[in-house]
Amino acid sequence: MAKEKEITAYPLIMVKGAAGAPVQYDVNAVLDWKKYGWIGVTYHSNYAIAASIGLRYKNLAIGYAYDFGISNIKSYTGSSSEFLLRYTFGNNKQETPVAQIEPTDSLTENLLKKLMAKTDTSQAELDRLKAEVEKLKSSRSNTENLTENLMRLASRDDYMDENDSPIAPGYYVVIGAYNNKTNANKFKSANVIKGYSNTMLIQSKATKNFLVVVTKADKKAEGLYELEKYKIEYPDVWLLLLE
């Protein structure tokens, strides 16, 4: 890691297993230059090698990834391409250094960094964050409440699966949202081909939108762990708790 240039290099290894199927693993290597963009290489066991690159300019990020098939069925599955286009709304404003807020522990510090990194953070919002930290100093339980506030919560009665059946309670790792089922199914199929065999669709009864869920966990700690694993490939991944 080169802090003065804001360059970070990091690996990620993920092992997946399911009853009746062979163990699969992914090996990722990413070089991230915060000011300009990133490059990455991923090896999907017995399936494909993927290369990705992305560029950043102010509030705009553009990325491209390409999968090279290396298995015996590559003539059937072929290769695939993915494009990323992301824009962050809001004017760039000078941020108050995190050190001035003096978080009480690493969890608090990480939460504040994420909130303060938003380009539309106002001074009033920073003042509110400072007040939250003062509360955290006196009670550890407040840290847990802040974490809950950053997680989307809904009733499982408000959602149904692809077969219009009830949804089981738990922590759902969401990597995409669509109002068109055809597009949602295409994204789901692409992830199944990559090896994410647990990928599924759930639908909101209120908005009719389809959420692409890459995996589900029964416990909060497991859900947060799974979310972190998919952040490299899907920076906008989020966690939905259905009770």
Rosetta blueprint (number, residue, H / E / L):
1 M L
2 A E
3 K H
4 E H
5 K H
6 E L
7 I E
8 T E
9 A E
10 Y E
11 P E
12 L E
13 I E
14 M E
15 V E
16 K E
17 G E
18 A E
19 A L
20 G L
21 A E
22 P E
23 V E
24 Q E
25 Y E
26 D E
27 V E
28 N E
29 A E
30 V E
31 L E
32 D E
33 W E
34 K L
35 K L
36 Y L
37 G E
38 W E
39 I E
40 G E
41 V E
42 T E
43 Y E
44 H E
45 S L
46 N L
47 Y L
48 A E
49 I E
50 A E
51 A E
52 S E
53 I E
54 G E
55 L E
56 R E
57 Y E
58 K L
59 N L
60 L E
61 A E
62 I E
63 G E
64 Y E
65 A E
66 Y E
67 D E
68 F E
69 G E
70 I L
71 S L
72 N L
73 I L
74 K H
75 S H
76 Y H
77 T H
78 G L
79 S L
80 S E
81 S E
82 E E
83 F E
84 L E
85 L E
86 R E
87 Y E
88 T L
89 F L
90 G L
91 N L
92 N L
93 K L
94 Q L
95 E L
96 T L
97 P L
98 V H
99 A H
100 Q H
101 I L
102 E L
103 P L
104 T L
105 D L
106 S H
107 L H
108 T H
109 E H
110 N H
111 L H
112 L H
113 K H
114 K H
115 L H
116 M H
117 A L
118 K L
119 T L
120 D L
121 T L
122 S L
123 Q H
124 A H
125 E H
126 L H
127 D H
128 R H
129 L H
130 K H
131 A H
132 E H
133 V H
134 E H
135 K H
136 L H
137 K H
138 S H
139 S L
140 R L
141 S H
142 N H
143 T H
144 E H
145 N H
146 L H
147 T H
148 E H
149 N H
150 L L
151 M L
152 R E
153 L E
154 A E
155 S L
156 R H
157 D H
158 D H
159 Y E
160 M E
161 D E
162 E L
163 N L
164 D L
165 S L
166 P E
167 I L
168 A L
169 P L
170 G E
171 Y E
172 Y E
173 V E
174 V E
175 I E
176 G E
177 A E
178 Y E
179 N L
180 N L
181 K H
182 T H
183 N H
184 A H
185 N H
186 K H
187 F H
188 K H
189 S H
190 A H
191 N H
192 V H
193 I H
194 K H
195 G L
196 Y L
197 S L
198 N L
199 T L
200 M E
201 L E
202 I E
203 Q E
204 S E
205 K L
206 A L
207 T L
208 K L
209 N L
210 F E
211 L E
212 V E
213 V E
214 V E
215 T E
216 K E
217 A E
218 D L
219 K L
220 K H
221 A H
222 E H
223 G H
224 L H
225 Y H
226 E H
227 L H
228 E H
229 K H
230 Y H
231 K L
232 I L
233 E L
234 Y L
235 P L
236 D L
237 V L
238 W E
239 L E
240 L E
241 L E
242 L E
243 E L
